[in-house]
Amino acid sequence: MGTGEDSEMKVGTVNYAFDGGENSEKNETSFGIEGAAGTSKRRGVQLDWKDLTVTGTQNKQAKTILHNVSGSAKPGTLMAIMGSSGAGKSTLMNTLTRRNINGLTITGKVEVSGVSLGEDISHISAYIQQNDVFIGALTVEEHLRFHARLKLSKKSKSFQEDKIKEVIRIMGLQKCAKTVIGTPGLSKTISGGEMKRLSIASEILVDPPIIFADEPTSGLDSYLASAVCQTLKDLARNGTTVLCTIHQPSSEIFDIFDSLLLLSMGRCVYLGPKNEAKTFFQSIGNPCRENYNPADHYIWETSVLEGKEEESKTKILKIWENFNSSNYRRQIEGGQVESIKSDPLVADVTKEAKANKANWFVSFYMLLWRALISQYRDKSTAGMKFGQNIGTAIIVGLVYLRIPWNANDNPYDQTDVFNINGAIFSAVCSFSFAYLFLVVFSFPRMKVVLRREYYDGLYPLFIAFLTESAAGLPFLFAMPFIFLGIQYCMIGLFPSWSAFWAMYLTCIMIALSATGYGYMISAIAPTIEAANAIAPPLMVPLLLFGGFFLQSDSVPPWFIWLKYISWFYYGAENLYVAQWRDGGFCGLSRQTNILAGFFRAAAQNASECAPTSFNDCCEYQIKDPLISFVDGSYVLETYSYKEEHWWRNIGCLVGLAVGFRLLAYCILAFKFRASNR
Ligand SMILES: Nc1ncnc2c1ncn2[C@@H]1O[C@H](COP(=O)(O)OP(=O)(O)OP(=O)(O)O)[C@@H](O)[C@H]1O
């Protein structure tokens, strides 16, 4: 893991001592981690930030969020960044990691061993975010394998597998290595502590010299919180520079840290060894009471208290001035590495991290592997998807049941024309809704993962989007086949293979268009809930203007474009054409007798019609299209459906399926790029 054995070494222009703090003996709550401490120490890097001033805008007014903040984090130490809410912890962390800094004006320098890396700092550091984001269907080991393949792609498989085993051991994840991670709220999950350790494990696969952890203890009970901090401490002891924002740690957890950076009102009011903070506060007349959690004391003393704002601010500014004139501040400045153009270690690590990044082919392969697992592993979800489709097909089939279903034995009559048209309409609608919601329920969840990994630079977004769509194809090909098979048997659609395949192809295209629209809605919607809420109102106009409820001519001109982006419009026409173009039926409606007075002639002809086969029937057909459909072409004519539109419709459906996906991708890419990292 490490590259050096020395406990003291020179990097850039300074010597770093792996002091490891006074808590370097093993803590009982460290998951029994042999830990990084069990392996040889690595050469570390020092992170310096010099005179950082960060300005944002609030209510159209410039607001200084960080005031001239300077500091250093040394290799081998675990630093706690603390402060009351709004003190500037996240802003400092974001500035150091170059994330979430859109709209902020930053002056000052951030350097790694004296080298200003800019966005390349992401190649030399890991960022453990507050919220753990995983693909719930993967096991712990598979999740790590996915990360190893993408982050260490130039290393051999055996190296990657060894690395996976090593981080599993270091993070104490052996017991749950083969366990499915799970999705909170949807399925059984590994514990919160295990999730946090898994987050850390996926970041330390590449041995980053710097680790940033944003509130790693949030949501964990005190035992797990302590264990997670101890884990970070173990990593630090191995030579890693670890910075960690933390909210009100218990005294036991606070004890684990080596150094403390205390922020208040965007100012650094203390930075130095954790244990010396007590002396500092005592020296400025704010001593910590005996048996009182020092962390609570420091935060309390540097908080702007409600009702005592002015008093608090004056007090904080005084602490800040005291700190600025203290030895601690001078030591920080004296201990910072002088700015240099390059450092061999930093250059090597950055180069290796870039070189190890997976190429497009590996990214595609791994993303497809993960997408297939995530879409098909969960048997209950996969079963639900199939069940929902089969269930809908059976219900529609029962409503429009025709027995015997074979049109040769049971020729269509006029009632059948209406019923079959109704069945086709129901099928298109239920099909469209089912497929659209399939995506709307799942993709927003996936979007969160893609966003996180996109910012981590794991892979290009378009490959992830492509594989996500590709992984759904087996389902989109299988389901229409089953759905249509059931409909054919129960409703008695036109019995020819050419009609079946034509309908099958159309159904696939409808499913692809509906899912494409689902991706687009999911890309637009900011949250899962929003996606579910806006999906129906965004789908209904397409249904309305799809030609079922409004004749094309009567569509208001300003809505006409909706017709052209409606897969209902193209899909329904093709299904009707497939059903009726080959002649279809003929005969009289069973209800026609009721209208005997009005349609006397028709009724008389009908009595002569005793069809025993399709052709027999057609010989006796009624020629008056006002009261009956003579054959399938009359049905198509009545609804203005045209056979010659068949391939045009297929082309348009392909266009919609691709177009909606392209739009979804562009929206996602734009939103990811425009939003903060
Ligand atoms: N982009 C921004 N533009 C303007 N003001 C901002 C911006 N980001 C943060 N702030 C403000 O800067 C201050 C510090 O915010 P920051 O999120 O860094 O604090 P914090 O210490 O992390 O707080 P918390 O513990 O509540 O997360 C807050 O008053 C916040 O409203």
The ligand as a Tripos MOL2 file, in Angstrom:
@<TRIPOS>MOLECULE
LIG
   31    33     1     0     0
SMALL
NO_CHARGES

@<TRIPOS>ATOM
      1 N1        -23.1070   29.6940   -3.0130 N.pl3     1 LIG1
      2 C1        -23.3690   30.4820   -1.9760 C.ar      1 LIG1
      3 N2        -23.7110   31.7530   -2.1570 N.ar      1 LIG1
      4 C2        -23.9810   32.5620   -1.1130 C.ar      1 LIG1
      5 N3        -23.9100   32.1760    0.1610 N.ar      1 LIG1
      6 C3        -23.5970   30.9040    0.4190 C.ar      1 LIG1
      7 C4        -23.2980   29.9840   -0.6300 C.ar      1 LIG1
      8 N4        -22.9980   28.7920   -0.0780 N.ar      1 LIG1
      9 C5        -23.1160   28.9510    1.2550 C.ar      1 LIG1
     10 N5        -23.4620   30.2090    1.5540 N.ar      1 LIG1
     11 C6        -23.6410   30.7720    2.8720 C.3       1 LIG1
     12 O1        -22.3880   30.7230    3.5010 O.3       1 LIG1
     13 C7        -22.5340   30.3850    4.8740 C.3       1 LIG1
     14 C8        -21.7110   29.1430    5.1970 C.3       1 LIG1
     15 O2        -22.2960   28.0390    4.5470 O.3       1 LIG1
     16 P1        -21.7320   26.5670    4.6930 P.3       1 LIG1
     17 O3        -22.6800   25.6700    4.0170 O.co2     1 LIG1
     18 O4        -20.3350   26.5530    4.2200 O.co2     1 LIG1
     19 O5        -21.7900   26.3790    6.2530 O.3       1 LIG1
     20 P2        -21.6290   25.0410    7.1040 P.3       1 LIG1
     21 O6        -20.7230   25.3820    8.2150 O.co2     1 LIG1
     22 O7        -21.2320   23.9340    6.2520 O.co2     1 LIG1
     23 O8        -23.0960   24.8660    7.6380 O.3       1 LIG1
     24 P3        -23.8720   23.4920    7.9780 P.3       1 LIG1
     25 O9        -23.1510   22.8660    9.1070 O.co2     1 LIG1
     26 O10       -25.2280   23.9720    8.3730 O.co2     1 LIG1
     27 O11       -23.8500   22.6780    6.7330 O.co2     1 LIG1
     28 C9        -24.0050   30.2010    5.1170 C.3       1 LIG1
     29 O12       -24.5020   31.3960    5.6530 O.3       1 LIG1
     30 C10       -24.5680   29.9690    3.7450 C.3       1 LIG1
     31 O13       -25.8800   30.4660    3.6560 O.3       1 LIG1
@<TRIPOS>BOND
     1     1     2 1
     2     2     3 ar
     3     2     7 ar
     4     3     4 ar
     5     4     5 ar
     6     5     6 ar
     7     6     7 ar
     8     6    10 ar
     9     7     8 ar
    10     8     9 ar
    11     9    10 ar
    12    10    11 1
    13    11    12 1
    14    11    30 1
    15    12    13 1
    16    13    14 1
    17    13    28 1
    18    14    15 1
    19    15    16 1
    20    16    17 2
    21    16    18 1
    22    16    19 1
    23    19    20 1
    24    20    21 2
    25    20    22 1
    26    20    23 1
    27    23    24 1
    28    24    25 2
    29    24    26 1
    30    24    27 1
    31    28    29 1
    32    28    30 1
    33    30    31 1
@<TRIPOS>SUBSTRUCTURE
     1 LIG1         1 GROUP 0 **** ****
